[in-house]
Amino acid sequence: MKYCLQRLKISPCILLLLLTMGSYAQDSSKNITSSSTDTIPPGVQGSVNPLTDNTPVYTGDQLLDARFPNSWPIFGSGVRMSIGGYVKADFIQDFDYVGDRFEFETGSIAVKGTPERDLGGVSTFHAKQSRVNFDLRSSAKWKNGKEFPMQVFIEFDWFFDSEAQRFNTRLRHAYGVVGRLLVGRTWTTSGDLSSLPGLIDFAGGDAVYGGRATQIRFQDEINSRWKYAVALEDASGQIANPNNIAGAFRPKAPNLASMIKWHKPNGTSIQLGLDLFPMSWAGPSTVPNVTEMGYAVTGTGRVVVKRAKHNDAFLWGAGFGQGQAHKIIALSWDGKASGVVDQTGLNLAPAWFGFAGYNHYWSNRLNSTVSTNWGGTDLSPLQTPNTITKAGTVHANLIWFPYPLISTGIEYMWGMRENKDGMQGTATRLQCMVKFKFN
């Protein structure tokens, strides 16, 4: 069999489909899906989101109760360490022009009438999403003898979009936890990883809200069903300056972020998030020196659907705000999403996002997710006509798990971009992947 495969020139996508069909027809493995989906780590066979590999953020007693598999002691230190991550290779075929060849960024879709539109599609192979992380856990003892759980977490990948930096290491997470306090860089507090559909595309549907930020966070549980977090996070923004006014965007205070989350043991959850952030423009005395308050309200969740042999899930999210479009991936491509400045002051733009997806197990080893993601903003009359105002995607995939920590699959993507002047562009992409987790 190996000899035949070596001699035959079979494309990765075709080979992938053959293997997937064979697995579906012959799968008779034991069902590993548990009645409590939270006991199955993300990114493996049987979890609600088998392609969502982002490590949850724990504080306090959660660090003690959370599973810490495959860890070992660092002798003489009282510290246990675990190394995690995966190797992932992606094979991408674009049928239309997409400016970002490595993730399906709808903001980079070429609209009708532009020179890029005529360039058409391209084939791309890469392994930039591969990542490695180090999780170290211990306890800190104060002078009064009281102990607090402690953690240090660091994660790297190689996902720079720039061609010049495509082999450079990128810092994804770097934070420390003592008790209920987290300090460092990780996911924004109001973001909800558990609600994200499991997609092969690294952009995750493109209309998702949040990202990673350096922060100081306090996170605690109210009881077994409720938890909350409050944080001060690094502020960011994207202010358009069509009249070339002297000055610059100057964040003068951090983003105040918060969330409250209700969850059930089976994995069903609902989260509400709120961000408050000042947006400031500073310049010489002849132009505005002004601060406006931006905000974002988000609601996200997942509903676990109990089936005879498998747990499916419906995943959803939506949000609205003022001046927060730079936190919505699809709208941040042009770098002018948050608002516009002119001689009269700073005008923040309203923006919204919404997504929904369904994760289904066809069999013990075969999984699919279908999702749609949309985002939009109401631009100022001063914004240039080619500024993005609305974008959306549809994703559908088929994932096969020959072993619990090995997966391969194929995903179809369709996306659209609409500019302020009404010009639109659409694009389709087919992406195959093979992934090897090592923890």
C-alpha positions in Angstrom: 0.0 0.0 0.0 2.8 2.4 0.9 4.6 1.6 -2.3 1.5 2.3 -4.4 0.9 5.7 -2.7 4.5 6.7 -3.3 4.3 5.8 -7.0 0.9 7.5 -7.6 0.7 11.3 -7.8 -2.5 12.0 -5.8 -3.4 15.5 -4.7 -3.8 16.0 -0.9 -7.5 16.9 -1.3 -8.3 13.8 -3.3 -6.4 11.5 -1.0 -8.1 13.2 1.9 -11.6 12.6 0.5 -10.8 8.9 -0.2 -9.5 8.4 3.3 -12.5 10.1 4.8 -15.0 8.1 2.8 -13.2 4.9 3.8 -13.3 5.8 7.5 -17.1 6.6 7.4 -17.9 3.3 5.8 -15.8 1.1 8.1 -15.8 3.1 11.4 -16.7 0.7 14.3 -14.5 2.3 17.0 -15.7 2.7 20.5 -17.6 6.0 21.1 -15.5 8.2 23.3 -18.0 11.0 23.7 -18.7 11.6 27.4 -22.0 12.9 28.9 -20.0 15.8 30.2 -18.4 17.5 27.2 -16.2 19.7 29.5 -14.2 16.6 30.4 -13.0 16.2 26.8 -10.2 18.6 25.9 -10.8 20.9 22.9 -9.2 19.9 19.7 -9.7 16.1 20.0 -12.2 13.6 18.9 -15.4 13.7 20.9 -15.2 17.4 22.0 -17.9 19.9 21.1 -15.4 21.9 19.1 -12.9 19.4 17.8 -10.9 22.0 15.9 -10.8 24.7 18.6 -7.4 24.1 20.3 -7.2 27.3 22.4 -6.3 26.5 26.0 -8.9 27.8 28.5 -7.8 30.4 31.0 -8.0 29.1 34.6 -7.5 31.0 37.9 -7.7 30.0 41.5 -9.1 26.6 42.4 -9.9 26.0 38.7 -6.1 25.5 38.2 -6.3 22.7 40.8 -9.5 21.1 39.5 -8.7 21.4 35.8 -7.2 18.4 34.0 -3.4 18.7 33.7 -2.6 15.6 31.6 0.8 14.5 30.6 2.6 16.8 33.0 5.7 15.9 34.9 7.5 17.4 38.0 10.5 19.6 37.6 12.5 18.0 40.4 13.6 20.2 43.2 11.2 23.1 42.3 7.7 22.0 43.3 6.6 22.8 39.7 4.8 20.6 37.2 5.1 21.2 33.5 3.3 20.2 30.4 4.2 20.8 26.8 1.4 21.1 24.3 0.6 22.1 20.8 0.4 20.6 17.3 1.9 20.5 13.8 -0.6 21.5 11.2 -0.1 21.6 7.4 -2.6 23.5 5.2 -3.2 23.1 1.5 -5.2 26.0 0.1 -6.7 26.6 -3.3 -8.2 30.0 -4.0 -10.6 30.3 -7.0 -10.8 34.1 -6.7 -8.4 36.8 -5.5 -7.9 36.9 -1.7 -5.2 39.2 -0.5 -4.4 37.1 2.5 -3.3 33.7 1.2 -3.0 32.1 4.6 -6.3 32.9 6.3 -9.7 33.7 4.8 -9.7 37.5 5.5 -12.8 38.9 3.9 -11.4 42.4 4.1 -8.7 41.3 1.5 -11.3 40.1 -1.1 -10.9 42.2 -4.3 -14.1 44.0 -5.3 -15.3 44.4 -8.9 -13.4 47.0 -11.0 -10.1 46.6 -9.1 -6.9 45.4 -10.9 -6.5 42.5 -8.3 -9.9 41.1 -9.3 -8.4 40.0 -12.6 -5.5 38.1 -11.1 -7.8 35.2 -10.1 -6.9 32.4 -7.6 -3.7 30.9 -6.4 -2.4 27.7 -4.7 -0.8 28.0 -1.3 0.9 25.3 1.0 2.0 26.3 4.5 2.5 25.1 8.1 2.5 28.5 9.8 -0.3 27.6 12.2 1.8 24.9 14.0 2.3 25.9 17.6 3.9 24.9 20.9 3.1 25.9 24.4 4.6 25.5 27.9 2.2 25.2 30.9 3.9 25.4 34.4 1.8 25.1 37.6 2.8 25.3 41.2 1.7 27.3 44.3 2.9 30.5 45.9 3.2 30.7 49.6 3.0 34.1 51.4 4.7 34.9 54.7 1.6 34.2 56.6 1.7 30.6 55.3 -1.3 30.8 53.0 -0.8 29.2 49.6 -2.3 30.3 46.2 -2.3 28.3 43.0 0.2 29.7 40.4 0.6 29.2 36.7 2.9 30.4 33.9 1.7 29.9 30.4 3.6 30.7 27.1 2.6 29.8 23.6 4.3 30.5 20.2 3.3 30.0 16.6 4.6 31.2 13.2 1.5 32.9 11.8 2.8 36.2 10.5 1.1 37.2 7.3 4.0 39.2 6.0 6.1 37.3 3.4 9.3 38.8 5.0 8.3 37.4 8.4 6.7 34.1 7.4 9.3 32.0 9.2 9.5 34.2 12.3 8.3 33.0 15.7 5.2 34.9 17.0 4.2 35.3 20.6 0.6 34.3 21.1 0.3 34.0 24.9 2.5 34.9 27.8 0.8 35.3 31.2 1.1 34.4 34.8 -1.6 33.5 37.3 -1.5 33.7 41.1 -4.7 33.0 42.9 -7.5 34.8 41.0 -5.2 37.4 39.4 -3.9 37.0 35.8 -1.2 39.3 34.4 0.1 39.1 30.8 -1.0 38.6 27.2 -3.9 36.3 26.4 -7.5 36.4 25.0 -9.6 39.4 25.6 -11.8 39.1 28.6 -15.1 39.6 26.8 -14.2 37.0 24.1 -15.7 33.6 24.3 -13.6 30.7 22.9 -16.2 28.1 23.8 -18.7 29.6 21.3 -16.5 29.6 18.3 -17.3 27.1 15.5 -14.6 24.5 14.8 -13.2 25.6 11.5 -10.0 24.7 9.6 -9.6 28.4 8.5 -7.3 30.2 10.9 -9.5 33.4 10.7 -12.3 31.4 12.4 -15.0 32.9 10.3 -13.6 36.4 10.2 -16.6 38.2 11.9 -15.6 37.1 15.4 -14.9 39.7 18.1 -11.9 40.1 20.3 -8.3 38.8 19.9 -5.4 38.8 22.3 -4.3 41.7 24.6 -1.9 42.4 27.4 -4.0 42.8 30.5 -4.5 42.6 34.3 -7.5 40.4 35.0 -9.4 39.2 38.1 -11.5 36.1 37.4 -13.6 34.1 39.9 -16.5 31.8 40.3 -19.8 32.9 41.9 -20.9 29.2 42.2 -20.7 26.0 40.2 -22.8 27.5 37.3 -21.7 31.2 37.2 -18.3 32.9 36.8 -17.1 36.4 36.0 -14.0 38.4 35.1 -13.0 42.1 35.2 -9.8 43.4 33.5 -7.8 46.4 32.4 -6.6 45.7 28.9 -4.2 47.3 26.4 -6.3 49.8 24.3 -6.2 49.9 20.6 -8.1 51.6 17.8 -8.2 52.6 14.1 -9.0 56.2 13.3 -9.4 57.4 9.7 -7.9 60.8 8.9 -9.1 61.6 5.4 -8.1 65.3 5.6 -4.6 64.6 6.8 -5.0 66.5 10.0 -1.9 66.8 12.2 -2.0 64.5 15.1 -2.4 60.8 16.0 -4.5 58.3 17.8 -3.2 58.2 21.4 -4.7 55.8 23.9 -4.7 57.6 27.2 -6.4 54.9 29.3 -6.9 51.1 29.2 -9.9 49.2 28.0 -12.2 48.2 30.9 -13.4 44.7 30.0 -15.8 42.4 31.8 -17.8 39.2 31.3 -20.3 37.0 33.2 -20.9 33.4 32.1 -23.4 30.7 33.0 -22.6 27.1 32.1 -23.9 23.6 32.6 -21.8 20.5 33.2 -22.7 19.2 29.7 -21.0 22.2 28.1 -24.0 24.4 27.4 -23.1 28.0 28.2 -24.2 31.7 27.7 -21.8 34.6 28.2 -22.4 38.4 28.3 -19.5 40.8 27.7 -19.0 44.5 28.0 -16.0 46.7 26.9 -15.6 50.4 27.7 -12.6 52.2 26.2 -11.7 55.8 25.6 -10.7 56.8 22.1 -8.4 59.8 22.0 -7.0 62.0 19.2 -4.1 64.3 20.1 -2.6 67.0 18.0 -1.4 70.6 17.9 -3.6 73.3 19.4 -5.1 74.1 16.0 -6.8 70.7 15.6 -9.0 68.6 17.9 -7.6 67.2 21.1 -10.6 65.1 22.0 -11.6 61.9 23.8 -14.8 59.9 23.1 -16.0 56.8 25.0 -16.3 53.7 22.9 -18.2 50.6 24.0 -19.1 47.1 22.9 -21.8 44.7 24.2 -21.6 41.0 23.3 -23.6 37.9 23.8 -22.3 34.4 22.9 -23.0 30.8 23.7 -23.3 27.2 22.8 -26.1 24.7 23.2 -25.1 21.0 23.5 -27.5 18.8 21.7 -27.6 15.3 23.2 -27.9 12.6 20.6 -28.0 8.8 20.9 -24.3 8.3 20.5 -22.8 11.8 20.1 -23.0 15.3 21.5 -23.6 17.9 18.8 -23.6 21.7 19.5 -25.2 24.9 18.2 -22.8 27.8 18.6 -23.7 31.5 18.3 -22.7 35.0 19.0 -23.6 38.7 18.3 -22.6 42.1 19.4 -23.0 45.8 18.9 -21.0 48.9 19.9 -19.5 52.3 19.0 -15.9 52.6 18.0 -15.1 48.9 18.4 -15.0 47.8 14.7 -11.2 47.3 15.0 -12.0 44.3 17.3 -14.0 42.7 14.5 -11.5 40.9 12.2 -13.5 41.4 9.0 -13.8 45.2 9.5 -10.2 45.9 10.6 -8.5 45.1 7.3 -8.5 48.7 6.0 -7.1 50.2 9.3 -9.8 52.9 9.5 -12.7 51.0 11.2 -13.1 52.7 14.6 -14.1 56.2 13.5 -13.0 59.4 11.7 -11.4 62.6 12.8 -11.9 66.1 11.2 -11.7 69.7 12.3 -14.9 69.3 14.3 -13.8 66.4 16.4 -13.8 62.6 16.6 -16.8 60.6 15.3 -16.9 56.9 16.4 -18.5 54.5 14.0 -21.2 52.0 15.1 -20.5 48.4 14.3 -22.1 45.0 14.7 -21.2 41.3 14.2 -23.1 38.0 14.3 -22.3 34.3 13.8 -23.9 30.9 14.1 -22.7 27.4 13.5 -23.6 23.8 14.1 -21.1 21.0 15.0 -22.3 17.5 14.1 -20.7 14.0 14.6 -21.6 11.7 11.7 -19.8 8.9 13.4 -17.3 8.3 16.2 -14.5 9.6 13.9 -16.2 11.8 11.4 -17.2 15.4 12.3 -18.6 18.5 10.4 -19.2 22.1 11.2 -21.3 24.5 9.2 -21.2 28.2 10.1 -21.9 31.7 8.8 -20.3 34.9 10.1 -21.2 38.6 9.3 -20.1 42.0 10.4 -20.8 45.6 9.4 -20.4 49.2 10.2 -22.0 52.6 9.4 -19.2 54.7 8.0 -18.9 58.5 8.2 -19.5 60.5 4.9 -15.8 61.5 5.3 -14.6 57.9 4.9 -13.1 57.1 1.5 -15.5 55.2 -0.9 -13.3 52.0 -1.0 -13.5 51.5 2.8 -15.1 48.2 3.8 -18.6 48.5 5.3 -19.9 44.9 5.4 -18.5 41.4 5.1 -19.6 37.8 5.6 -18.6 34.2 5.1 -20.1 30.7 4.9 -17.9 27.7 6.0 -18.6 23.9 5.7 -16.1 21.2 6.6 -15.6 17.5 7.0 -13.0 16.2 9.6 -11.7 12.7 10.1 -10.0 11.4 13.2 -8.0 8.3 12.4 -6.7 8.5 16.0 -7.9 10.8 18.8 -5.0 13.3 18.4 -4.6 13.1 14.6 -7.1 14.8 12.3 -7.4 15.6 8.6 -10.1 17.4 6.7 -11.4 19.6 4.0 -13.3 22.9 4.2 -15.2 25.0 1.7 -15.4 28.8 2.2 -17.4 31.5 0.5 -16.9 35.1 1.4 -18.1 38.6 0.3 -16.9 42.2 0.9 -18.9 45.3 0.3 -17.4 48.8 0.3 -18.9 52.1 1.2 -19.6 53.0 -2.5 -21.6 49.8 -2.9 -18.9 47.9 -4.9 -18.8 44.2 -3.9 -16.5 41.2 -4.4 -16.9 37.5 -3.6 -14.4 34.7 -3.3 -14.3 31.0 -2.8 -11.6 28.9 -1.2 -11.0 25.2 -0.6 -8.6 24.2 2.2 -7.3 20.8 3.3 -5.3 20.2 6.4 -3.5 17.5 8.3 -2.8 18.0 12.0 -0.8 16.1 14.6 -1.4 17.1 18.3 1.2 16.1 20.8 -0.6 16.6 24.1 
